[in-house]
Amino acid sequence: MAIPLSAAFGGGRFRSASRYRVRGKAVATAAGVALLGGLVPQNAVSRDFTTGSITVAQPWSRATPGGSKVATGYLVIRNAGDTPDRLTAASTEVSGKVSPHTMTMKDGVAMMRPITEGVVIPAHGAVAFKPGSDHLMMEGLKRPLKKGESFPGTLTFEKAGTVPVTFDVEDVGAQGASGGGGTSASTPKD
């Protein structure tokens, strides 16, 4: 979302940036960032992918060490439709198999299991796959994932059909993009 210059500088008239400095950095830098934000298409910033009433927001994964055979995928799926939909399949070019998994903690030990019945996306609702919770497990990794790269994948839904997506690879310890919200995949609401 672009910020009007008048709002960025607290008034209707643009004043010299050299008169307004914050911790030694010119306010002109903030104005440049605000202007660039207005020039970048919204979907390029948020990396949202939509088919029908389903939107897949900000798919991402973590970098993996060499030799790793698994990776995880995170994203938010929103359903703007009047009826629930169901995630029935997923795939990527970097792995042999992708399936939704749920993670729970028991006695301090993380326990993961596949969600075999698919993931219900409630009508006018959302489901979040996030670190420390439900996620997409990518098994049979064909190569290590490196920070800064991206790779294609697809999510298939019962009603909306196939949604092509692009996963961005973040740092090994990344916690992902903020925002999105939604219920976890293991606790769908029909």
Contacts in CASP RR format, 6 or more apart in sequence:
PFRMAT RR
TARGET T0000
AUTHOR 0000-0000-0000
METHOD contacts of the structure
MODEL  1
MAIPLSAAFGGGRFRSASRYRVRGKAVATAAGVALLGGLVPQNAVSRDFT
TGSITVAQPWSRATPGGSKVATGYLVIRNAGDTPDRLTAASTEVSGKVSP
HTMTMKDGVAMMRPITEGVVIPAHGAVAFKPGSDHLMMEGLKRPLKKGES
FPGTLTFEKAGTVPVTFDVEDVGAQGASGGGGTSASTPKD
1 37 0 8 1.000
1 38 0 8 1.000
1 42 0 8 1.000
2 34 0 8 1.000
2 35 0 8 1.000
2 37 0 8 1.000
2 38 0 8 1.000
3 34 0 8 1.000
5 14 0 8 1.000
5 31 0 8 1.000
5 34 0 8 1.000
5 35 0 8 1.000
6 12 0 8 1.000
6 13 0 8 1.000
6 14 0 8 1.000
8 27 0 8 1.000
8 30 0 8 1.000
8 31 0 8 1.000
8 34 0 8 1.000
9 15 0 8 1.000
9 20 0 8 1.000
9 27 0 8 1.000
9 31 0 8 1.000
17 26 0 8 1.000
17 27 0 8 1.000
17 28 0 8 1.000
17 31 0 8 1.000
18 26 0 8 1.000
20 26 0 8 1.000
20 27 0 8 1.000
21 27 0 8 1.000
37 45 0 8 1.000
46 57 0 8 1.000
46 58 0 8 1.000
47 57 0 8 1.000
47 58 0 8 1.000
47 59 0 8 1.000
47 166 0 8 1.000
47 168 0 8 1.000
48 55 0 8 1.000
48 56 0 8 1.000
48 57 0 8 1.000
48 58 0 8 1.000
49 55 0 8 1.000
49 56 0 8 1.000
49 59 0 8 1.000
49 163 0 8 1.000
49 164 0 8 1.000
49 165 0 8 1.000
49 166 0 8 1.000
50 56 0 8 1.000
50 163 0 8 1.000
51 157 0 8 1.000
51 160 0 8 1.000
51 161 0 8 1.000
51 162 0 8 1.000
51 163 0 8 1.000
52 160 0 8 1.000
53 79 0 8 1.000
53 80 0 8 1.000
53 81 0 8 1.000
53 85 0 8 1.000
53 159 0 8 1.000
53 160 0 8 1.000
54 77 0 8 1.000
54 78 0 8 1.000
54 79 0 8 1.000
54 80 0 8 1.000
54 85 0 8 1.000
54 121 0 8 1.000
54 157 0 8 1.000
54 160 0 8 1.000
54 163 0 8 1.000
55 77 0 8 1.000
55 78 0 8 1.000
55 80 0 8 1.000
56 75 0 8 1.000
56 76 0 8 1.000
56 77 0 8 1.000
56 155 0 8 1.000
56 163 0 8 1.000
56 165 0 8 1.000
57 75 0 8 1.000
57 76 0 8 1.000
57 77 0 8 1.000
57 78 0 8 1.000
57 180 0 8 1.000
58 75 0 8 1.000
58 76 0 8 1.000
58 168 0 8 1.000
58 176 0 8 1.000
58 177 0 8 1.000
58 180 0 8 1.000
59 73 0 8 1.000
59 74 0 8 1.000
59 75 0 8 1.000
59 153 0 8 1.000
59 165 0 8 1.000
59 166 0 8 1.000
59 167 0 8 1.000
59 168 0 8 1.000
60 73 0 8 1.000
60 74 0 8 1.000
60 75 0 8 1.000
60 167 0 8 1.000
60 168 0 8 1.000
60 169 0 8 1.000
60 170 0 8 1.000
60 174 0 8 1.000
60 176 0 8 1.000
60 177 0 8 1.000
61 71 0 8 1.000
61 72 0 8 1.000
61 73 0 8 1.000
61 74 0 8 1.000
61 138 0 8 1.000
61 145 0 8 1.000
61 151 0 8 1.000
61 167 0 8 1.000
61 168 0 8 1.000
61 169 0 8 1.000
61 170 0 8 1.000
62 71 0 8 1.000
62 72 0 8 1.000
62 73 0 8 1.000
62 145 0 8 1.000
62 169 0 8 1.000
62 170 0 8 1.000
62 171 0 8 1.000
62 172 0 8 1.000
62 173 0 8 1.000
62 174 0 8 1.000
63 144 0 8 1.000
63 145 0 8 1.000
63 146 0 8 1.000
63 147 0 8 1.000
63 169 0 8 1.000
63 170 0 8 1.000
63 171 0 8 1.000
63 172 0 8 1.000
64 70 0 8 1.000
64 71 0 8 1.000
64 141 0 8 1.000
64 144 0 8 1.000
64 145 0 8 1.000
64 172 0 8 1.000
65 144 0 8 1.000
65 172 0 8 1.000
66 144 0 8 1.000
67 141 0 8 1.000
67 144 0 8 1.000
68 141 0 8 1.000
68 144 0 8 1.000
69 139 0 8 1.000
69 140 0 8 1.000
69 141 0 8 1.000
70 137 0 8 1.000
70 138 0 8 1.000
70 139 0 8 1.000
70 140 0 8 1.000
70 141 0 8 1.000
71 94 0 8 1.000
71 95 0 8 1.000
71 138 0 8 1.000
71 141 0 8 1.000
71 145 0 8 1.000
72 131 0 8 1.000
72 135 0 8 1.000
72 136 0 8 1.000
72 137 0 8 1.000
72 138 0 8 1.000
73 129 0 8 1.000
73 135 0 8 1.000
73 136 0 8 1.000
73 137 0 8 1.000
73 138 0 8 1.000
73 167 0 8 1.000
74 129 0 8 1.000
74 130 0 8 1.000
74 131 0 8 1.000
74 135 0 8 1.000
74 136 0 8 1.000
74 176 0 8 1.000
75 128 0 8 1.000
75 129 0 8 1.000
75 136 0 8 1.000
75 165 0 8 1.000
76 126 0 8 1.000
76 127 0 8 1.000
76 128 0 8 1.000
76 129 0 8 1.000
76 179 0 8 1.000
76 180 0 8 1.000
76 181 0 8 1.000
76 182 0 8 1.000
77 87 0 8 1.000
77 119 0 8 1.000
77 121 0 8 1.000
77 126 0 8 1.000
77 127 0 8 1.000
77 129 0 8 1.000
77 155 0 8 1.000
78 121 0 8 1.000
78 125 0 8 1.000
78 126 0 8 1.000
78 180 0 8 1.000
79 85 0 8 1.000
79 121 0 8 1.000
79 122 0 8 1.000
79 123 0 8 1.000
79 124 0 8 1.000
79 125 0 8 1.000
79 126 0 8 1.000
80 124 0 8 1.000
81 123 0 8 1.000
81 124 0 8 1.000
82 123 0 8 1.000
82 124 0 8 1.000
83 123 0 8 1.000
83 159 0 8 1.000
84 120 0 8 1.000
84 121 0 8 1.000
84 122 0 8 1.000
84 123 0 8 1.000
84 188 0 8 1.000
84 190 0 8 1.000
85 120 0 8 1.000
85 121 0 8 1.000
85 157 0 8 1.000
85 158 0 8 1.000
85 159 0 8 1.000
85 160 0 8 1.000
86 118 0 8 1.000
86 119 0 8 1.000
86 120 0 8 1.000
86 121 0 8 1.000
86 157 0 8 1.000
86 158 0 8 1.000
86 159 0 8 1.000
87 100 0 8 1.000
87 118 0 8 1.000
87 119 0 8 1.000
87 121 0 8 1.000
87 127 0 8 1.000
87 155 0 8 1.000
87 156 0 8 1.000
87 157 0 8 1.000
87 185 0 8 1.000
88 118 0 8 1.000
88 156 0 8 1.000
88 157 0 8 1.000
88 158 0 8 1.000
89 155 0 8 1.000
89 156 0 8 1.000
90 98 0 8 1.000
90 99 0 8 1.000
90 100 0 8 1.000
90 136 0 8 1.000
90 153 0 8 1.000
90 154 0 8 1.000
90 155 0 8 1.000
90 156 0 8 1.000
91 98 0 8 1.000
91 153 0 8 1.000
91 154 0 8 1.000
92 98 0 8 1.000
92 138 0 8 1.000
92 151 0 8 1.000
92 152 0 8 1.000
92 153 0 8 1.000
92 154 0 8 1.000
92 167 0 8 1.000
93 142 0 8 1.000
93 151 0 8 1.000
93 152 0 8 1.000
93 153 0 8 1.000
94 138 0 8 1.000
94 141 0 8 1.000
94 142 0 8 1.000
94 143 0 8 1.000
94 145 0 8 1.000
94 151 0 8 1.000
95 138 0 8 1.000
95 139 0 8 1.000
95 140 0 8 1.000
95 141 0 8 1.000
95 142 0 8 1.000
96 138 0 8 1.000
96 139 0 8 1.000
96 140 0 8 1.000
96 141 0 8 1.000
96 142 0 8 1.000
97 138 0 8 1.000
97 139 0 8 1.000
97 140 0 8 1.000
98 136 0 8 1.000
98 137 0 8 1.000
98 138 0 8 1.000
98 139 0 8 1.000
99 114 0 8 1.000
99 115 0 8 1.000
99 116 0 8 1.000
99 136 0 8 1.000
99 137 0 8 1.000
99 139 0 8 1.000
100 114 0 8 1.000
100 115 0 8 1.000
100 118 0 8 1.000
100 119 0 8 1.000
100 129 0 8 1.000
100 134 0 8 1.000
100 135 0 8 1.000
100 136 0 8 1.000
100 137 0 8 1.000
100 185 0 8 1.000
101 112 0 8 1.000
101 113 0 8 1.000
101 114 0 8 1.000
101 115 0 8 1.000
101 134 0 8 1.000
101 135 0 8 1.000
101 136 0 8 1.000
101 137 0 8 1.000
102 112 0 8 1.000
102 113 0 8 1.000
102 115 0 8 1.000
102 133 0 8 1.000
102 134 0 8 1.000
102 184 0 8 1.000
102 185 0 8 1.000
102 186 0 8 1.000
103 110 0 8 1.000
103 111 0 8 1.000
103 112 0 8 1.000
103 132 0 8 1.000
103 133 0 8 1.000
103 134 0 8 1.000
103 135 0 8 1.000
104 110 0 8 1.000
104 111 0 8 1.000
105 111 0 8 1.000
110 132 0 8 1.000
112 137 0 8 1.000
114 137 0 8 1.000
115 134 0 8 1.000
115 185 0 8 1.000
115 186 0 8 1.000
119 127 0 8 1.000
119 134 0 8 1.000
119 185 0 8 1.000
119 188 0 8 1.000
120 127 0 8 1.000
120 188 0 8 1.000
120 189 0 8 1.000
120 190 0 8 1.000
121 127 0 8 1.000
121 157 0 8 1.000
121 188 0 8 1.000
122 183 0 8 1.000
122 188 0 8 1.000
122 189 0 8 1.000
122 190 0 8 1.000
125 182 0 8 1.000
125 183 0 8 1.000
125 189 0 8 1.000
126 180 0 8 1.000
126 181 0 8 1.000
126 182 0 8 1.000
126 183 0 8 1.000
127 134 0 8 1.000
127 182 0 8 1.000
127 183 0 8 1.000
127 184 0 8 1.000
127 185 0 8 1.000
127 188 0 8 1.000
128 134 0 8 1.000
128 180 0 8 1.000
128 181 0 8 1.000
128 182 0 8 1.000
128 183 0 8 1.000
128 184 0 8 1.000
128 185 0 8 1.000
129 135 0 8 1.000
129 136 0 8 1.000
129 185 0 8 1.000
130 176 0 8 1.000
131 174 0 8 1.000
131 175 0 8 1.000
131 176 0 8 1.000
133 184 0 8 1.000
134 184 0 8 1.000
134 185 0 8 1.000
134 186 0 8 1.000
145 151 0 8 1.000
145 169 0 8 1.000
146 169 0 8 1.000
147 169 0 8 1.000
147 170 0 8 1.000
147 171 0 8 1.000
147 172 0 8 1.000
148 168 0 8 1.000
148 169 0 8 1.000
148 170 0 8 1.000
149 169 0 8 1.000
150 166 0 8 1.000
150 167 0 8 1.000
150 168 0 8 1.000
150 169 0 8 1.000
151 166 0 8 1.000
151 167 0 8 1.000
151 169 0 8 1.000
152 164 0 8 1.000
152 165 0 8 1.000
152 166 0 8 1.000
152 167 0 8 1.000
153 164 0 8 1.000
153 165 0 8 1.000
153 166 0 8 1.000
153 167 0 8 1.000
154 162 0 8 1.000
154 163 0 8 1.000
154 164 0 8 1.000
154 165 0 8 1.000
155 162 0 8 1.000
155 163 0 8 1.000
155 165 0 8 1.000
156 162 0 8 1.000
156 163 0 8 1.000
157 163 0 8 1.000
170 176 0 8 1.000
183 189 0 8 1.000
END
